[in-house]
Amino acid sequence: MILLHGFGASTFSFRHNLVALSGERLVLAPDALGFGFSDKPRDGDYSAPAEVERLKSFMDNMSIERAVLVGNSMGGRNALLFALAYPERVAALILLNSAGHRTEQRDGFLLKIPGAAHAFLKIVSSRPVVRAVLRSLFYDPDQVTETVVDGYRKPLRLPGVTCVLRALAQTPPPPPLLERLPDIKVPALVIWGKYDPLFPVADANKYLALPGAVLMTVEAGHLPHEERPELINEAILHFLHSEGL
């Protein structure tokens, strides 16, 4: 099982899931290039297709023929793209408030101004801003402890993040995947936090276009696996057992 984090997150996002899901299988949670504690090359390709190819290389290097892909937000979008590109390598999909169903808006014009990306990063990586963003993403803001704030904030303050931010802002996003969802014919569990401020719960129904999709909504925000980890872990394991995986 490979856990794919969302934009601005890292392996830290799956701190409540790694051990719980690893009882019967190998569970891995890599940091995407440019995120967390991964490399942050100035000339790196941070596009979604490049991330798909890196995931394939990761699986090849780990001698993983097929995997269950678990993706939150951006990670869900990348899991869907991977399933379209390499269907034979995917045993099942677990989508947690997944991106990929709408056009992503990016405008990197301001970040082209010298010093703008650095100034922007200094603001968004500050403790008050990280805390405020996380509290908006959690349905229960009391779960946003200082430990959680530190877990998200620390990678944002590493060298090279400014270059990654500038590159991401100028990288064209992939088109929406809705029309291609019927082509993904693997078991899929769609889990949606009902109080997501980014992707309303109505968006979850769009993923029922996946032929093998089962939908589950929970009392959570954009990060259900962080807010309701015991419930989510149990649901994932039950789904995989029901599918014989």
C-alpha positions as CSV (number, residue, x, y, z in Angstrom):
1,M,0.0,0.0,0.0
2,I,1.3,3.4,-1.0
3,L,0.0,6.6,0.7
4,L,0.1,9.8,-1.3
5,H,-0.2,13.1,0.5
6,G,-1.8,16.3,-0.6
7,F,-0.5,19.7,-1.7
8,G,1.6,21.3,1.0
9,A,1.6,18.1,3.1
10,S,4.1,15.3,3.6
11,T,4.4,11.8,5.1
12,F,3.4,13.5,8.4
13,S,-0.1,13.6,7.2
14,F,-0.3,9.8,7.5
15,R,1.1,9.6,11.0
16,H,-2.1,8.0,12.4
17,N,-2.4,5.5,9.5
18,L,1.0,4.0,8.8
19,V,1.2,1.5,11.6
20,A,-2.6,0.7,11.7
21,L,-2.7,-0.2,8.0
22,S,0.6,-2.2,8.0
23,G,-0.6,-5.3,9.9
24,E,-1.0,-7.5,6.8
25,R,0.9,-5.6,4.1
26,L,3.9,-3.3,3.5
27,V,2.8,0.3,3.8
28,L,4.9,3.1,2.4
29,A,4.3,6.9,2.5
30,P,6.9,8.7,0.3
31,D,7.2,12.5,0.2
32,A,6.5,13.8,-3.3
33,L,9.4,15.6,-5.0
34,G,9.6,19.1,-3.6
35,F,7.4,18.3,-0.5
36,G,8.3,17.2,3.0
37,F,11.9,16.1,3.3
38,S,12.3,15.0,-0.3
39,D,14.8,16.7,-2.7
40,K,13.9,20.1,-4.0
41,P,15.8,20.6,-7.3
42,R,15.7,24.0,-8.8
43,D,15.2,22.6,-12.3
44,G,12.9,19.7,-11.2
45,D,9.8,18.7,-13.1
46,Y,6.9,19.1,-10.7
47,S,4.1,18.4,-13.1
48,A,1.5,15.7,-12.4
49,P,2.7,13.4,-15.3
50,A,6.2,13.6,-13.9
51,E,4.9,12.6,-10.5
52,V,3.2,9.6,-12.1
53,E,6.5,8.5,-13.6
54,R,8.3,9.0,-10.3
55,L,5.7,6.8,-8.6
56,K,6.3,4.1,-11.2
57,S,10.1,4.3,-10.7
58,F,9.5,4.2,-6.9
59,M,7.5,1.0,-7.3
60,D,10.1,-0.5,-9.7
61,N,12.9,0.3,-7.3
62,M,11.0,-1.3,-4.4
63,S,10.1,-4.4,-6.5
64,I,6.4,-3.7,-6.1
65,E,4.4,-5.1,-9.0
66,R,0.9,-3.9,-7.8
67,A,-0.2,-1.7,-5.0
68,V,-3.2,-0.2,-3.3
69,L,-2.9,3.5,-3.8
70,V,-4.3,5.8,-1.0
71,G,-4.4,9.4,-2.0
72,N,-5.5,12.6,-0.3
73,S,-6.4,15.7,-2.3
74,M,-3.4,16.1,-4.8
75,G,-2.3,12.6,-3.9
76,G,-5.7,11.2,-5.0
77,R,-5.4,13.0,-8.3
78,N,-2.0,11.5,-8.8
79,A,-3.3,8.1,-7.9
80,L,-6.0,8.4,-10.5
81,L,-3.6,9.5,-13.1
82,F,-1.3,6.6,-12.3
83,A,-4.2,4.2,-12.6
84,L,-5.0,5.5,-16.0
85,A,-1.4,5.3,-17.1
86,Y,-0.5,1.9,-15.5
87,P,-3.8,0.0,-14.7
88,E,-2.0,-3.3,-14.3
89,R,0.1,-1.8,-11.4
90,V,-3.0,-0.8,-9.3
91,A,-4.8,-3.3,-7.1
92,A,-7.3,-0.7,-5.7
93,L,-7.8,3.0,-5.0
94,I,-8.6,4.7,-1.8
95,L,-9.5,8.3,-2.4
96,L,-9.6,10.8,0.5
97,N,-11.3,14.0,-0.5
98,S,-9.5,13.7,-3.8
99,A,-8.6,16.4,-6.3
100,G,-8.9,15.8,-10.0
101,H,-12.5,16.5,-10.6
102,R,-12.3,20.2,-11.3
103,T,-10.0,22.6,-13.1
104,E,-7.1,23.6,-10.9
105,Q,-6.5,27.4,-10.9
106,R,-2.9,28.5,-10.9
107,D,-1.4,31.9,-11.7
108,G,2.4,32.2,-11.1
109,F,2.7,35.7,-12.5
110,L,3.3,37.4,-9.2
111,L,5.9,34.7,-8.2
112,K,8.0,35.6,-11.2
113,I,8.8,38.9,-9.6
114,P,12.3,38.8,-7.9
115,G,11.9,38.0,-4.2
116,A,8.1,37.5,-4.4
117,A,8.2,33.8,-3.9
118,H,10.5,34.1,-0.9
119,A,8.3,36.8,0.7
120,F,5.2,34.7,0.1
121,L,6.7,31.6,1.6
122,K,7.9,33.5,4.6
123,I,4.2,34.5,5.2
124,V,2.6,31.2,4.5
125,S,5.1,29.2,6.6
126,S,4.7,31.4,9.6
127,R,3.1,29.7,12.7
128,P,-0.1,31.8,12.7
129,V,-0.8,31.2,9.0
130,V,-0.1,27.5,9.1
131,R,-2.3,27.2,12.2
132,A,-5.1,29.2,10.6
133,V,-5.0,27.2,7.3
134,L,-5.0,23.9,9.2
135,R,-7.9,25.0,11.4
136,S,-9.9,25.9,8.3
137,L,-9.3,22.4,6.9
138,F,-10.2,20.5,10.0
139,Y,-13.9,20.2,11.0
140,D,-12.7,20.0,14.6
141,P,-10.2,22.8,14.9
142,D,-9.2,21.7,18.4
143,Q,-7.3,18.9,16.8
144,V,-4.9,21.4,15.4
145,T,-2.4,21.2,18.2
146,E,1.0,22.9,18.2
147,T,2.5,19.5,17.4
148,V,0.4,19.3,14.2
149,V,1.3,22.9,13.3
150,D,5.0,22.0,13.7
151,G,4.6,18.9,11.6
152,Y,3.3,20.8,8.7
153,R,5.5,23.9,9.2
154,K,8.9,22.3,9.5
155,P,9.2,21.1,5.9
156,L,8.1,24.5,4.6
157,R,11.1,26.1,6.1
158,L,13.7,23.9,4.4
159,P,16.1,25.2,1.8
160,G,14.8,25.0,-1.7
161,V,11.1,25.4,-1.0
162,T,11.1,28.8,-2.6
163,C,12.2,27.3,-5.9
164,V,9.6,24.6,-5.6
165,L,6.9,27.0,-4.9
166,R,7.8,29.2,-7.9
167,A,8.0,26.1,-10.2
168,L,4.7,24.7,-9.0
169,A,2.9,28.0,-9.6
170,Q,4.1,28.0,-13.2
171,T,3.5,24.3,-13.9
172,P,0.3,23.8,-16.0
173,P,-2.1,21.6,-14.0
174,P,-3.6,18.5,-15.6
175,P,-7.2,18.8,-17.0
176,P,-10.1,17.5,-15.0
177,L,-10.4,13.7,-15.0
178,L,-14.1,13.2,-14.8
179,E,-14.5,12.0,-18.4
180,R,-11.8,9.4,-17.9
181,L,-13.0,8.0,-14.6
182,P,-15.1,5.2,-16.3
183,D,-11.8,3.9,-17.8
184,I,-10.4,3.1,-14.3
185,K,-11.7,-0.4,-13.6
186,V,-10.3,-1.3,-10.2
187,P,-12.0,-1.4,-6.8
188,A,-12.2,2.1,-5.4
189,L,-13.2,3.4,-1.9
190,V,-14.1,7.1,-2.0
191,I,-14.0,8.6,1.5
192,W,-15.1,12.2,1.9
193,G,-15.1,14.6,4.9
194,K,-18.5,16.2,4.8
195,Y,-17.3,19.6,5.9
196,D,-14.4,20.1,3.4
197,P,-14.1,23.8,2.7
198,L,-12.2,23.1,-0.5
199,F,-14.2,20.3,-2.1
200,P,-17.9,20.2,-1.0
201,V,-19.4,16.8,-0.2
202,A,-21.4,17.0,-3.3
203,D,-18.2,16.6,-5.3
204,A,-17.8,13.1,-3.8
205,N,-20.7,11.8,-6.0
206,K,-18.7,12.6,-9.1
207,Y,-16.3,9.8,-8.3
208,L,-19.2,7.3,-8.5
209,A,-18.3,7.4,-12.2
210,L,-15.5,5.0,-11.2
211,P,-17.0,1.6,-12.1
212,G,-15.9,0.0,-8.9
213,A,-16.5,2.9,-6.5
214,V,-18.0,2.7,-3.0
215,L,-18.7,6.0,-1.3
216,M,-18.3,6.8,2.4
217,T,-18.8,10.2,4.0
218,V,-17.5,11.1,7.5
219,E,-17.7,13.9,10.0
220,A,-14.5,15.6,9.0
221,G,-13.0,18.3,6.9
222,H,-10.4,18.0,4.1
223,L,-8.2,15.6,6.0
224,P,-10.5,12.8,7.2
225,H,-7.5,10.4,7.8
226,E,-6.1,12.9,10.3
227,E,-9.3,13.8,12.0
228,R,-11.0,10.3,12.1
229,P,-8.0,8.0,11.8
230,E,-9.5,5.0,13.6
231,L,-12.7,5.1,11.5
232,I,-10.7,5.6,8.3
233,N,-8.2,2.9,9.0
234,E,-11.0,0.4,9.8
235,A,-12.9,1.3,6.7
236,I,-9.9,0.9,4.5
237,L,-9.0,-2.5,5.9
238,H,-12.7,-3.7,5.8
239,F,-12.9,-2.6,2.1
240,L,-9.7,-4.4,1.1
241,H,-10.8,-7.6,2.9
242,S,-14.2,-7.4,1.2
243,E,-12.3,-7.2,-2.2
244,G,-10.0,-10.1,-1.3
245,L,-7.0,-7.8,-1.2
